[in-house]
Amino acid sequence: MSSNKVSLNKIIIGTSAWGSKISYSNCYLILEKLLINGFDQFDTAPNYGSGYSQNIINSVLVKKKIKVNSKFGQKMNLSLKEFFKRIYRFDNFKAFLNSNKNLINYSFQNKQFWLVSNIEKNFIQIKKDLSNCLIQTFFLHSPTNAIISDKFIDEYINFCNLNKLIPGISNVEDDLITNLITKYKKVTFQMSLLQYLKFEKKIEENQNIIQINSIFRSKDLQNKISKKNYERSVFEYFKNNNNIKLVLGINSEESVKNLIKNSNFLY
C-alpha cells in the first residue's frame, strides 16, 4: 500500500469544470471513485466550476483532510452568462451566494486587489470554504506582470510561511519564468505542459517543484511526448521526475477508469 501512495502522489486531480460543466451529483460520484482508488490530491480555486468546485470538494471530504491546492487571482468577467451558469448549477443557497461574491470580487482587480493584506483576507474565506480539507499549496493565479516584484513575492512567501502553506505561482507569462524559477526555488510553479517543455532544461537545472496542467489540451501542439495512448505516455515521460506533479482534469466516470488503467504501471 505504501508504494501506491508514493506513486499516486504524482497525480493531482483538476476540478476546474466541477460545478459548471458537471453537475453536483456527477461530481460526487467521480470524487468518491477517485478517493476509493487512492487519488487524494485536488486542485481547485474560488471561481472554478462557476464558483462551486470548492463547495463540492468540501461537501464530500468531511473529516478526510486530503491535500488541496487553492488559488487567488484568476481574473473574471462579470456578465449575465457567468451569473446564469451559477443559476443553472444551483445546489444550495449558501454556495450560490458565495459563488457570486467571488465572481464580483475577482472581476474588479484594482491596485488594492493584489495587496498581500487583501490576499490574506480572501484566504480566510477560502479556509472556511475548504474547512474539511488540508490546503497545502496556495497559488497566486495569473498575477499580472505589473505586480510581480521581489518585494511582492517576498511578502507573499512570508504570508504563506506564517499560515503553513507552500507558496505557489500559477500561469505567469513566459518572459517572467526564467527569472522566477531561478530566484525562487522554494516556490511551487504551476504551468501548462507546453510552457514546461519550453523551459524544461532550465527547470531540470534548478529542480523546481512544478505542477503541470493543460496536459490534454497540449496533445496536438507538442512533439516530445507520444500521442499514442497519450495519458500513459505522459506518465511514462515524467515518472522519474520527482519534482514534477501532473494536474489532470477528470470530468467523467470514464476518465476515472482511464486514469486508473493508465496509472497502474506507476506502482
N, C-alpha and C positions, 0 to 999 in steps of 0.2 A: 504493500500500500504506500509506503513512504516514497518509493521510486516514482510511482504515478503522480504524486503530489508535486515532486520536483519537476517532472516533465510538463505537467499541465500548468505550472506556474508561468510558462512562457506565453500562455494564451489569455487574453483579456477579451471579454465579450462586449462589443459595442452596442449601445442601445439608443442611437440617435433617432430611430424610427418607432421606438416603443411608445405607443400612445397616439401616434399620428397615423402612420401607415398601417399599424397593427392595433387591434382592439385590446382593451384591458384583459378580457378573458383569454384571448390567444397568447398574450404576453405571459400571463400566469402559467399557462401550460408549457410554454417554451422555457420559462425560468425554472420551473420545477424539474423538467427533464435535464436541464443543464446542471443543476445542483446535484441531482441524483448521480450524474456521471462525473462528478468531481470538478466541474468548472465553477470556480468560486471567486473570480475577479471580474469586475464590471466597470465600464467606462460610461459616465453619464454627465449631465450638465443641466442647469436650471431650465433651459429652453429646449432641451432635447424632447422629441416626441410631443411637439406642441405644448411643452411645459409639463407633461405628465410622466416622463420617464423616471424621474427620481421618486415620485409617489408610488409608481408600480413596483419598483425595486424594494422600496422601504416597506410596502404593504406585505410582501411575501417573506421578507428576510427577518422576521421578528426573532430576536434572540440569537440569530446565527452569526452576526457580526462578521460578515465576509468583507473582503477588501474592495473598496470602491474608489475610482477616480471621480473627482468633480472639478468644475471649472468656473472661472469668472471671466467674462468678456463677451465673446460671440455677438457681434453687432446684429440687432434685429431690425426689421422694418415694420413699424406699426401700420397695420392695414386690416380691412374688413376680412380679407382672405385668412389672415392669421387668427383673427377673432373667431371666425366661423369654424375653423379647424378645431378650435378648442370646444366649441359647442357640439360639434359632430361627435367628438370622443368623450363627451361629458360622462363622468362616472360618479363623482361626488362634489358637493358644492365647495368644500374647502380646497380641494385640488384645483378646481376650476378657477376659483378666486386667486389662488396663488400663481397659477399659470399666467393669468392676465396681468398681475402685478409685475411678474418677471418680464413679460413682453414689453410693458411700458418702460420699466427700469432700464432694460437693455437696448431700447430703441433711441434713447436720448443720452448719448455719450458726450457730455461736455467735459471741460477740463477737470472738474471735480470727480468725474466717474472713475478715473484711473488712480486717484489718490489711494495710498495704502490704507488709510483710515476708512475709506468707503469700501474697499475690498474686505476689510475686517468686518464691517457692518453687515455686508452681504453674506459673509461666511457664517455668521451667527445663524442666519435663516437657513442656509444650506445644511448646517449641522442638525437643525430641527427637522428638516425635510428628510434627512438620512440618519435619523436617530437610531435606527436598528442596524446600521451598518458601521463599518470601520473605514472612515475616509483616510486613505493612505497618501495618495498624491493629489495635490491641488494645483491646477494649471491656470496660468494666465492664458486665456483663449483668444487667439488672434489679436494680440496687442499691436497697436499702430506703431509704425516706425518712429513717429514723433515722440512717443513717451518712453521708448527704450533708451535707458541711460544706465551707467554704472550705479549712480545714486539710487535710482528707482529699483533696480534689480536687487541691490544690496538690502534695501528696506524691505522688499518683498521676501527675500530669503530669511531675514530676521523674523518677520511675521510668521512665516511657516515654521521656523525653528521653535518659536515660543508656543505654537499650537501643535507641536509634534507632528508636523506634516512634511512630506517630501515636496520641495518646491519644484514646480514644473512650468514649462513654457510650450505652448502648442500653436502650431500654424503661424509661423513667422515667415517673412519674406526671405528669399534666397540670399539677398545681399547682406543680411544680418547673421546668417547661420554660421559661417566660418569663425567670426569673432566670438559669438556666443558659446559655441561648443568648445572653443579653445580656452576661453576665460572661465567658464562656469561648469566645471567638471562634476560638481555635486548636484547640478540641476538636471532633472529628467526632461528630455525633449520629446514631444510627440509631433510626428510629421508623416506626410504621405510616403508611400513606397517610392514614388518617382523622385521625391526630394531626397530621400535616404540614398537611393542609388547614385544620385548626382554627387553626394558628399560622402560616399561610402568610405573612401580611402582615409579622409580626414577623421571621420568618426572612429574607424578602426585604430588609428594612431592614438587618439585621445581616450578610447574606451569609454565614451559617454554612454549613459543609460538612455536608450531610445525606445519609444513605443511607436510602432509603425501602423498607420491607419490607411484608409482608402486603398486597400490591397486589391480588392476585386475590380474597382474602377480603373486600376492601373494595368490590368491584364494585357490589353492590346496596345499599350503605349510604352512598354518596356521590352528589352530584348535580352535580359540577363537570366530570367527565370523561365523555365519551360512552361508553355501554355497547355501542355498535355497533362491532365489531372492536376490542374493549376494549384488548388489549395494544398495538396500534398507536396507539390513541387516547392511551394513557398516554405512549408515546414522543413523540407529537406535542405533548402538553401540556408536557413537560419538556425538549424537545430544545434549547431556547435557554437553559436554566438551567445555567450552567457549574458551579455549586456543588452540584448535585444528582446523586446516583447512584441507580440503581434496582436493588434486590436482588430477583431473580426466582427463585423455586423451580422448577427444571427437573427433572422427575421421570420423564420418559419420552422415548423417541426421537421420538415425535410432537410433544412440546413443544419439542424441539430444532428440528425442522423449522419449527414455527410461529414460534419466536424468530428464526430466520434470515430467514424470509419477511418478518416484520413489522419487523425492524430494518434491512432493506435500504435503506429510504428515508433513513436517517440518513447514508448515505455522501455 
